[in-house]
């Protein structure tokens, strides 16, 4: 999959992760897009390490979408925990 396809996949996965986990996130839509792209990479890395395959191989493959969405959800939860601590500490 090319870099443009990977970025598009990450942006859509970030939007889906945000839809599955609604709530106030500091940073807005730009941070959500970045979380989606990095989350897709994280999901692909974790799936590759756990299952030994290459899940980010085909754009229209269901495993590619699932790993990207799960990675985005994990990263969004981590971001909320870190950002939540930072705002309550002030």
N, C-alpha and C positions, 0 to 999 in steps of 0.2 A: 504494500500500500504506500502511495506517495505521501509526501509531507503535507500537501494541501488536503488530501483525503483524511489524513490523521488529524489535522487541525479541525476540519469540519466535523469529524466524528467526536472529537473532544468537546467542541462547542455544543453539539446536540446532547451529548452525554451529560454535560454540566447542567444544561437546562432541564433534562429529565431528572437528574439528581435533586435539583432545586425544587422541582414539582413534587417529588416524592417526599422531600423533607422541607415543607414550607416553614417559614418563620423569618424573623428579622436577622439578617446577616450584615455585619459591618463590611463596608466595601462596595456593595451594590453589584451591578451587572458585570462590570469589568472583572472584578475578583471572581465572580461565579464562572465566567468564561475561562479564566486562567486556571481555576480549580478543575474545570472540566477537562482541559487539555492535559494538565499534569496528572489528573486522576485517571485518564485513559492510559497514560504511560505507566502509572503505578499499577493499575489493574492488569495490564499486559505483562508487566514484570512479575507480579505475584502469581498469575496463572501459569506463566512459563516456569517459575521456580517450583510451584506445587505440582502441576500436572505434566511438566516437561514438554509442552507443545509450544507452538507459536500462534497465540490467539489473535494477534493483530495482523493477520496475514491478508484477509479478504475484507473489503468494505461492507459487503452485504451478507456476511456470515453472522449467524446468531451469536456464536461464541465471542466474536469481536465486540458486538454491541453489549453483551452481558458483562464482559470483563471491563469495558470502558465505563459502564454505568456503575458497577460495583466499586471500581476504583475511585470514581468521582464521589460516590456516597461516603466511602471511607475517608477520603481527604476532606470532604465538607464537614463531617463530624469532628475530625481532628481540628480543623480550622475553627469551628464553633467553640470547642473546648479551650483552645489557646486564646482566642479573641475574647471569650467570655471571662476568662481569668484576668486578662489584661484590663478589661473595663471595670470589673468589680474591685480591683486592687487600688484604684484611684480614689 
